[in-house]
Amino acid sequence: MWTLAHILGSPQMQKIASLPYEVSVILYITPQRVRALKQYDKVGTAEVVEIPDVREIVRGCRENNTNQVILVHNHPSIKGVHDASPSEADLIATRKFMDDLRKLGIVLLDHIIVSQKNYFSFKENNLI
């Protein structure tokens, strides 16, 4: 069973939180494990990153025999400010992403944004 503390405490999330550019990662959730198939599904700039392609996620779900995923991306420090709060673009993209996955029978369990100092969970904030 996955927990937010388990995910946030992982070395991979700590590394992602400290990157100077945005990345996104899909975590495939099964009863036995949490698995990211690639180092980073998408790499962006200091202020923006694309959400991974839904077709790739379908393939990853098949490979992991699951229909449950978590999207993680980071917000790098900008001018010394560490802010994991979602932007309006993050909110819009997450809703669309969740709807696209749902149509394919895939459940987005959470979208977690990490920074060096804090995090934001869409699930904890009742946005998923």
C-alpha positions in Angstrom: 0.0 0.0 0.0 1.4 3.4 -0.9 1.5 6.3 1.4 2.4 9.9 0.7 5.1 9.8 3.4 6.7 6.8 1.7 6.7 8.5 -1.7 8.0 11.9 -0.4 10.7 10.2 1.7 12.1 8.2 -1.2 15.6 9.2 -2.6 14.1 9.7 -6.0 11.6 12.3 -4.8 14.3 14.1 -2.9 16.4 14.3 -6.0 13.5 15.5 -8.1 12.7 18.2 -5.6 16.2 19.6 -5.8 16.5 19.8 -9.7 16.8 23.3 -11.2 14.3 22.5 -13.9 10.8 20.8 -13.9 10.4 17.1 -14.5 7.4 14.9 -14.3 7.3 11.2 -13.3 4.5 8.7 -13.4 4.4 6.2 -10.5 2.6 2.9 -11.2 0.9 1.7 -8.1 0.3 -2.0 -7.4 -0.4 -3.7 -4.0 3.2 -4.8 -3.9 5.1 -1.7 -5.0 5.3 1.8 -6.3 7.3 1.9 -9.5 8.5 4.6 -11.9 9.4 3.1 -15.3 11.7 5.9 -16.5 14.0 8.3 -14.8 11.8 11.2 -15.9 8.9 11.0 -18.2 9.2 14.6 -19.3 11.8 17.3 -18.7 10.9 21.0 -18.9 12.2 24.4 -18.0 12.6 26.2 -14.7 8.9 27.0 -14.8 7.0 24.5 -17.0 6.9 20.8 -17.9 4.5 18.8 -20.0 2.4 16.0 -18.6 3.5 12.6 -19.8 1.7 11.1 -22.8 -1.4 9.1 -22.0 -0.4 6.4 -24.5 2.8 5.8 -22.6 0.9 5.6 -19.4 -1.4 2.9 -20.8 1.6 0.9 -21.9 3.2 1.3 -18.4 0.0 0.2 -16.8 -0.1 -2.9 -18.9 3.6 -3.7 -18.1 2.9 -3.3 -14.4 -0.6 -5.0 -14.4 -2.2 -1.9 -12.8 -4.7 0.8 -13.6 -3.6 3.2 -10.8 -1.0 5.9 -11.2 0.3 8.9 -9.4 1.7 11.9 -11.3 4.6 13.7 -9.6 6.3 16.9 -10.7 8.6 19.4 -9.1 8.7 23.2 -8.7 12.3 24.3 -8.7 13.4 27.2 -6.5 12.9 30.5 -8.3 14.9 33.4 -6.9 15.2 31.5 -3.6 11.5 30.8 -3.3 10.4 27.2 -2.8 6.8 26.9 -3.6 5.0 23.7 -4.4 1.6 25.4 -4.8 -0.1 24.5 -8.1 -0.3 27.1 -10.8 -3.5 27.7 -12.7 -2.0 25.7 -15.6 -1.2 22.8 -13.1 -4.9 22.8 -12.0 -6.2 22.8 -15.6 -3.8 20.2 -16.9 -4.5 17.9 -13.9 -8.2 18.0 -14.5 -7.8 17.2 -18.2 -5.2 14.5 -17.5 -7.5 12.8 -14.9 -10.4 12.9 -17.4 -8.3 11.5 -20.2 -7.0 8.6 -18.0 -10.5 7.9 -16.6 -11.8 7.4 -20.1 -9.2 4.7 -20.5 -10.0 3.0 -17.2 -6.9 4.4 -15.4 -7.3 6.0 -12.0 -5.1 9.0 -11.1 -4.7 8.5 -7.3 -2.8 11.8 -6.7 -0.8 14.5 -8.4 2.0 15.5 -6.1 4.1 18.6 -6.6 7.4 18.7 -4.7 9.9 21.4 -4.0 13.0 21.5 -1.7 11.0 22.8 1.2 7.4 21.6 0.8 4.9 19.6 -1.3 1.3 19.9 -2.5 -0.9 16.9 -2.8 -4.0 17.3 -5.0 -5.6 14.4 -3.1 -4.9 15.9 0.3 -6.5 19.2 -0.9 -9.6 17.4 -2.3 -8.7 18.3 -5.9 -8.7 14.6 -6.9 
